[in-house]
Amino acid sequence: MASKWLMPQAQSCSPAASTCTATSPAARSILGRLLMNEDRALFPEPFGDFCGCGGGRAAPTTHATGCRYSQMGYTAVFDRRWWGPMPAMRTWRWRTSPTSTPVVSWCWGTTISCCASSPRARASRPSTTMWPAMLKATQCCAIKIVNPGGINAFKFNGRALDLDETGPFYGLTPRRVLNTLQRAVSELGVPHPIHLHGCNLGVPGNVKTTLATIGATEGFPLHLTHIQFHSYGTEGDRHFSSGSAEIAEAVNANPHISVDVGQIMFGQTVTASADLMSQYRNHNIADPKKWIGMDIEMDAACGVVPFNYRDTSFVNALQWAIGLELFLLIEDPWRVYLTTDHPNGGPFTSYPHLIRLLMDKPFRDDHLSRIHKAARAHTRLAEISREYTLEEIAVVTRAAPARTLGLKDRGHLGPGARADVVLYEEQADREAMFAAPRLVMKDGEVVVVNGEVVALTQGRTYAVHPPSDPLMDKRLERWFDEAVGLKASHYKIADGEIRDGQGPEIVELTP
């Protein structure tokens, strides 16, 4: 009889986590589905008793999202990305997504894109007391910073903002924004560290900024998301090269740093980000030629740009190699999480293919031999003999993200664990193995058999509720009235509004 491989469940993205992580697409796909309406026609959901509606690949519908995650063996996702700081009515709209997304449980990360517009932006040391109110109001379990200060600089016609550059109007540097929020998260006891989308995403030479960011943490834990997009050098006649060895060396030397890779996968996708500065830079290479850029409440922003990654492109091929180099050169699987930064690097449904690339060197070498010839000359991927073990795959997709998020009931099979379990049948073809598990259980109920959904269940929503200051709650309400133009009640989500009254599962704070 073929052997079986049993895994506990705790998938976090990102996407998001990021990631960590199967980053959940529900929030960012709202505009992605609007822009890429042909996606659903090209990839319809097969008819059936449970998952016969919706569809899409790069920007799937919420129902298809839940079905496809569970069909691969994932029962929890973490969405780390939102358009802006999740204020106002958009928060409520996006928080209703889980109700229409079957099976999977959710964690959410509230994203701070601008930061400078906060009530304490100009204070010498911004207070930590506003963040409990924001986390409680938005029912999230982590804080993410997107291009700190960069979105604000873009609105003043800036096109770049490095770590120690002073941003316009507010006079803040990205370093100060990062350190302030790191300190706040640490003091509040939020288990997940700051989740950082750093400066200069996608810019050749940004490896220097990433290394400087790692050195700027002041000893506080930090999670660097989609690190592949921040690992570019400027060597060679094309002035684009891999910085993965330097990044991996820095991560290996700093145990307080964790990353998710954001591996690109060849083919059509749609990129969606709160980093409008980066998306504006890339809109001229959109494929197909259409994009969305928008301001949100004059406080944050988002950009949606479709993109087709090609193995015949020097840049895309080298990006693919850089991501794999990072996976294979970072030594501790507890600090590097499996993601494609869905949908930016590729759809989450490509996870089984990515897992085989990590576990099967001959398979990886075969794909390497087919990419752009010049890109092959700029990567050391062929020299790396490491192959991930089954245990390491269990860590990077489940155990490590669960630990980082503080989810003590996920990512293991010990006492107190949820009965969310996946059973894989051993196959030499790891892609086929991880694409269609033999059995998936959600809270003890069988939901998938041989890769097919046989039951739909309701997941959970996780949140952190640090003790908040009532005076800060009132101050935030006044600020919304004066600066946002909407009542604070428009963005607050009551416990009874989650999961048809189920309410959130509260994640325990760290001492």
C-alpha positions in Angstrom: 0.0 0.0 0.0 1.3 3.5 -0.8 2.5 5.5 2.1 0.6 8.5 3.3 1.8 11.9 4.5 -0.2 13.5 7.2 -0.1 17.3 7.7 -1.7 19.6 10.2 -3.4 22.7 8.9 -2.3 26.3 9.2 -1.7 28.2 6.0 -1.0 31.8 6.2 -0.2 34.0 3.6 0.6 35.5 2.0 -0.8 36.6 0.9 -1.6 37.6 1.1 1.9 36.2 5.0 1.0 36.9 2.0 2.6 34.0 3.2 3.8 32.7 5.1 1.7 31.8 2.9 -1.1 31.4 0.8 -2.2 35.0 0.7 -6.0 35.1 0.4 -7.2 36.9 -2.7 -10.6 38.0 -1.5 -9.8 41.6 -0.8 -7.4 42.5 -3.5 -9.4 40.6 -6.1 -12.4 42.9 -6.0 -10.8 45.2 -8.5 -8.8 42.4 -10.1 -12.0 40.6 -11.0 -13.4 43.8 -12.4 -10.4 44.5 -14.5 -9.9 40.8 -15.6 -13.4 39.8 -16.3 -12.2 37.4 -19.1 -10.4 35.4 -16.4 -13.6 33.8 -15.2 -14.5 32.8 -18.7 -11.1 31.2 -19.4 -11.1 29.3 -16.1 -14.7 28.5 -15.1 -15.4 26.5 -12.0 -16.5 22.9 -13.0 -20.1 22.2 -12.4 -20.8 20.1 -9.3 -22.9 19.9 -6.1 -20.6 22.2 -4.1 -18.2 24.3 -6.2 -20.0 24.8 -9.5 -20.2 28.6 -9.4 -17.7 31.4 -10.1 -14.3 30.8 -11.4 -11.1 32.6 -12.5 -7.4 31.9 -11.9 -5.5 35.1 -11.4 -8.5 36.7 -9.7 -10.9 34.0 -8.7 -14.3 34.6 -7.1 -14.6 34.1 -3.4 -16.5 30.8 -3.6 -13.9 29.4 -6.1 -11.1 30.6 -3.8 -12.4 28.6 -0.8 -12.9 25.5 -2.9 -9.5 25.6 -4.6 -7.6 26.2 -1.4 -9.4 23.2 0.3 -8.9 21.0 -2.8 -5.1 21.4 -2.4 -5.3 20.7 1.4 -5.3 24.2 2.9 -8.0 25.2 5.4 -6.8 28.5 6.7 -5.4 31.6 4.9 -4.0 34.9 6.0 -4.6 38.0 3.9 -2.0 40.6 4.7 -3.0 43.2 2.1 -5.6 45.8 1.9 -6.2 48.9 0.0 -4.9 51.4 2.5 -5.2 51.4 6.2 -8.6 49.7 6.1 -10.6 52.7 7.3 -14.1 53.6 6.3 -16.8 51.5 4.6 -14.3 49.4 2.5 -13.3 47.6 5.6 -16.8 46.3 6.3 -17.2 45.3 2.6 -14.1 43.3 2.6 -14.8 41.7 5.9 -17.9 40.2 4.5 -15.9 38.1 2.0 -15.3 35.1 4.3 -19.1 34.4 4.5 -19.0 33.6 0.7 -15.7 31.8 0.9 -16.3 28.2 2.1 -14.2 25.9 4.3 -11.1 28.2 4.9 -10.5 30.1 8.1 -9.1 33.7 7.9 -6.7 36.0 9.6 -6.4 39.6 8.4 -3.7 42.1 8.5 -4.5 45.8 8.6 -2.3 47.7 6.2 -0.8 51.1 6.9 0.2 52.6 3.6 0.7 56.3 4.5 1.1 56.3 8.2 1.7 60.0 8.2 -2.0 60.8 8.3 -2.4 59.2 11.7 -3.5 61.5 14.6 0.0 61.3 16.1 2.0 61.6 12.8 3.8 64.7 13.8 4.5 63.8 17.4 8.1 63.2 18.5 7.2 59.6 19.4 3.9 58.4 18.1 1.8 56.7 20.7 1.0 53.0 20.7 -2.5 53.6 22.1 -4.1 54.2 18.7 -3.2 50.8 17.3 -5.3 48.7 19.7 -8.3 50.7 18.6 -7.5 50.2 14.9 -6.9 46.4 15.4 -10.1 46.0 17.4 -12.2 48.1 14.9 -10.9 46.2 11.9 -10.9 42.8 13.6 -7.4 42.1 12.3 -4.5 40.1 13.8 -1.4 41.9 12.4 -0.2 45.2 11.1 1.4 45.6 7.6 3.3 48.6 6.3 3.3 49.2 2.6 6.1 51.3 1.2 6.3 53.4 4.4 5.8 57.0 3.4 6.0 56.2 -0.3 2.3 56.4 -1.1 2.3 59.8 0.6 5.3 60.9 -1.4 3.7 59.8 -4.6 0.7 62.1 -3.9 3.2 64.9 -3.8 4.6 63.9 -7.2 7.4 61.8 -5.8 8.5 58.7 -7.7 10.8 57.1 -5.1 11.5 57.3 -1.3 14.4 55.4 0.2 14.7 54.2 3.8 16.4 57.4 5.2 14.8 60.0 2.9 12.5 62.5 4.5 9.1 62.3 3.0 7.2 65.5 1.9 4.9 67.5 4.1 5.0 65.3 7.3 8.8 65.2 7.5 9.0 61.5 8.3 11.5 58.9 7.0 10.5 55.3 6.3 12.9 54.2 8.9 11.1 56.2 11.6 7.7 54.9 10.5 9.0 51.3 10.6 10.7 51.6 14.0 7.7 53.3 15.6 5.3 50.6 14.5 7.7 47.8 15.4 7.9 49.3 18.9 4.1 49.5 19.1 3.5 45.9 18.0 6.1 44.7 20.5 4.6 46.7 23.4 1.1 45.6 22.6 2.1 41.9 22.5 0.7 41.3 19.0 2.2 37.9 18.1 2.9 38.6 14.5 5.7 41.1 13.9 5.4 44.1 11.6 4.8 42.7 8.1 6.8 45.0 5.8 6.4 45.7 2.1 9.6 47.7 1.9 10.8 50.6 -0.2 11.8 50.4 -3.8 9.9 47.3 -4.7 11.0 45.9 -8.1 13.8 48.5 -8.6 17.2 47.2 -9.7 19.6 47.8 -6.9 17.0 47.5 -4.2 19.1 44.8 -2.5 20.9 47.6 -0.7 17.7 49.1 0.6 16.6 45.6 1.8 19.9 45.0 3.6 19.7 48.5 5.2 16.1 47.7 6.4 17.3 44.5 8.0 19.9 46.5 9.8 17.4 49.1 10.9 15.2 46.8 13.0 16.8 47.8 16.4 16.4 44.1 17.4 12.7 44.0 17.0 11.2 41.1 15.0 10.3 41.9 11.4 8.7 40.0 8.6 9.7 41.0 5.1 7.1 40.1 2.6 7.5 39.1 -1.1 11.3 39.4 -0.6 12.0 38.2 -4.1 10.8 41.6 -5.4 13.3 43.3 -3.1 16.4 41.2 -4.0 17.7 42.8 -7.2 21.2 44.0 -8.0 22.6 46.1 -10.9 25.4 43.9 -12.1 25.9 42.9 -15.8 25.4 44.6 -19.1 21.6 44.7 -18.5 22.1 46.3 -15.0 19.8 43.7 -13.5 21.1 40.8 -11.4 20.4 38.6 -8.4 20.9 39.8 -4.9 19.6 36.6 -3.3 22.9 35.4 -1.9 23.3 38.7 0.1 19.7 38.7 1.3 19.9 35.0 2.3 23.2 35.6 4.2 21.6 38.5 6.1 18.4 36.5 7.0 20.5 33.6 8.1 22.6 35.9 10.4 19.5 37.6 11.9 17.2 35.2 13.7 14.6 37.9 14.4 13.9 38.3 10.6 11.4 36.1 8.8 10.4 36.3 5.1 8.0 35.1 2.5 9.4 34.8 -1.0 6.7 35.9 -3.4 7.9 33.4 -6.1 6.9 34.4 -9.6 5.3 31.7 -11.8 5.3 32.0 -15.6 2.0 32.8 -17.2 -0.9 35.4 -17.0 -1.8 37.0 -13.7 -2.8 40.4 -12.3 -0.8 42.4 -9.9 -2.6 44.3 -7.2 -1.0 46.4 -4.5 -1.4 49.3 -2.2 2.0 50.5 -3.4 0.6 52.8 -6.1 4.1 54.3 -6.6 5.3 50.9 -7.9 2.1 50.1 -9.8 2.3 53.5 -11.6 5.9 52.7 -12.6 4.8 49.4 -14.1 1.5 50.4 -15.8 3.2 50.9 -19.2 4.2 47.2 -19.3 0.7 46.0 -18.4 -0.4 42.9 -20.4 -3.1 43.2 -21.5 -3.0 47.0 -21.8 -5.3 48.1 -19.1 -4.9 49.1 -15.4 -6.6 50.7 -12.5 -5.0 53.3 -10.2 -7.0 54.9 -7.4 -6.8 57.0 -4.3 -8.6 55.7 -1.2 -10.2 58.3 1.1 -7.2 60.6 0.3 -5.2 58.5 2.7 -4.1 55.4 0.9 -4.0 54.1 -2.7 -4.1 51.0 -4.8 -3.0 49.9 -8.3 -4.1 46.9 -10.3 -1.9 46.0 -13.3 -2.3 42.7 -15.3 0.9 41.0 -16.2 2.2 38.0 -18.1 5.4 36.5 -16.8 7.4 34.8 -19.6 10.3 32.4 -19.4 11.6 34.0 -22.7 12.0 37.4 -20.9 15.5 38.0 -19.3 14.0 39.9 -16.4 11.1 37.5 -15.7 13.4 34.4 -16.0 15.9 35.9 -13.5 13.1 36.8 -11.1 12.0 33.2 -11.2 15.5 32.0 -10.4 16.0 34.6 -7.7 12.9 33.4 -5.8 14.1 29.8 -5.9 17.6 30.8 -4.8 16.1 32.5 -1.8 14.0 29.4 -0.9 17.1 27.2 -1.2 19.8 29.5 0.4 17.8 30.6 3.5 18.7 27.8 5.9 15.9 27.9 8.5 12.5 26.7 7.1 10.8 28.3 10.2 11.7 31.7 8.8 10.9 31.4 5.1 7.3 30.9 4.0 6.0 29.6 0.8 4.1 32.2 -1.2 3.6 33.5 -4.7 2.4 36.8 -3.3 -0.9 35.8 -4.9 -1.8 37.1 -7.4 1.2 39.3 -8.0 3.8 36.6 -8.6 1.3 34.0 -9.7 -2.0 32.3 -8.7 -2.0 30.4 -5.4 -3.2 27.3 -7.4 0.4 27.0 -8.7 1.6 26.0 -5.2 1.9 22.3 -6.1 4.2 23.1 -9.0 6.3 25.4 -6.8 6.6 22.6 -4.2 7.9 20.2 -6.8 10.5 22.8 -7.9 11.8 22.9 -4.3 11.7 19.1 -3.7 13.0 17.8 -7.1 16.4 19.1 -8.3 16.3 17.3 -11.7 12.8 18.8 -12.3 14.2 22.2 -11.3 17.2 21.9 -13.6 15.0 20.9 -16.5 13.0 24.1 -16.1 16.2 26.1 -15.6 17.5 24.8 -19.0 14.5 26.2 -20.8 14.5 29.8 -19.5 16.2 32.8 -21.2 19.8 31.9 -21.8 21.3 35.1 -20.5 19.3 34.7 -17.3 20.8 31.3 -16.7 24.2 32.9 -16.8 23.2 35.3 -14.0 22.0 32.7 -11.5 23.7 30.1 -9.3 20.5 28.0 -9.2 22.2 25.1 -11.0 24.9 24.9 -8.3 22.4 24.5 -5.5 21.8 20.8 -4.7 19.4 21.3 -1.8 16.0 19.6 -2.1 13.2 20.3 0.4 12.0 17.4 2.5 8.4 16.6 3.3 9.0 17.9 6.8 10.3 21.2 5.5 7.3 21.6 3.2 5.0 21.0 6.2 7.0 23.8 8.1 7.0 26.4 5.3 3.4 26.0 4.4 1.8 25.4 7.8 3.8 25.1 11.0 5.9 28.2 10.7 3.1 30.6 9.6 0.9 29.3 12.4 3.6 29.9 15.0 4.3 33.4 13.7 0.6 34.3 13.8 0.3 33.0 17.4 -2.3 30.3 16.3 -1.6 27.7 18.9 -4.4 25.4 17.6 -2.9 25.1 14.1 0.2 23.9 12.5 0.7 20.8 14.6 -1.0 17.5 15.5 -0.5 17.8 19.3 -3.0 18.2 22.1 -5.3 21.2 21.6 -4.9 21.3 17.8 -7.9 21.8 15.6 -9.0 18.7 13.7 -7.9 20.4 10.4 -5.9 17.6 8.8 -4.8 16.8 5.2 -3.7 13.3 4.1 -1.5 13.1 1.0 -0.7 9.9 -0.8 3.0 9.4 -1.5 3.9 10.0 -5.2 7.2 10.5 -7.0 5.5 13.4 -8.8 5.3 15.9 -6.0 3.2 18.3 -8.0 0.5 15.7 -8.6 0.8 14.6 -4.9 0.2 18.1 -3.5 -2.5 19.1 -6.1 -5.0 16.5 -5.0 -4.8 15.2 -1.4 -6.4 11.9 -0.5 -8.4 13.4 2.3 -9.0 16.9 3.9 -10.7 17.4 7.2 -12.0 20.7 8.6 -12.9 20.7 12.3 -13.1 16.9 12.1 -15.5 16.9 9.1 -14.3 15.4 5.8 -14.5 18.2 3.2 -12.3 16.8 0.3 -11.8 13.3 -1.0 -9.3 12.6 -3.7 -9.0 16.3 -4.6 -12.8 16.8 -4.9 -14.9 18.9 -2.5 -17.6 16.7 -0.8 -18.8 19.2 1.8 -18.9 22.9 2.5 -18.2 24.2 6.0 -17.9 27.6 7.6 -14.4 28.6 8.7 -13.3 31.0 11.5 -12.0 34.5 11.7 -9.0 35.2 13.9 -8.3 38.6 15.5 -6.2 40.2 18.2 -7.8 42.6 20.7 -5.2 44.4 22.7 -6.5 46.5 25.6 -7.5 49.9 24.2 -7.7 53.4 25.7 -11.3 54.8 25.6 -9.8 58.3 25.2 -8.0 57.2 22.1 -11.2 55.7 20.7 -12.8 59.1 21.1 -9.8 60.9 19.6 -10.0 58.6 16.5 -13.7 59.3 16.1 -13.0 63.1 16.2 -10.2 62.6 13.6 -12.4 60.7 11.3 -15.0 63.4 11.5 -12.4 66.1 10.7 -10.1 64.4 8.3 -11.8 61.5 6.6 -15.3 62.7 6.1 -16.9 59.5 7.3 -18.0 58.5 10.8 -15.8 56.1 12.7 -18.8 53.7 12.9 -18.5 53.2 9.2 -15.2 51.2 9.6 -15.8 49.5 12.9 -16.8 45.9 12.7 -18.7 44.4 15.7 -18.1 40.9 16.8 -21.7 39.9 15.7 -21.0 41.0 12.1 -18.4 38.3 11.6 -19.3 35.0 10.1 -23.1 35.4 10.5 -22.8 36.2 14.2 -20.1 33.7 15.0 -17.7 36.4 16.0 -13.9 36.2 15.9 -11.5 33.7 17.6 -9.3 35.9 19.8 -5.5 35.2 19.4 -3.7 35.3 22.7 -1.2 38.2 23.1 2.4 37.5 23.9 3.8 38.6 27.3 
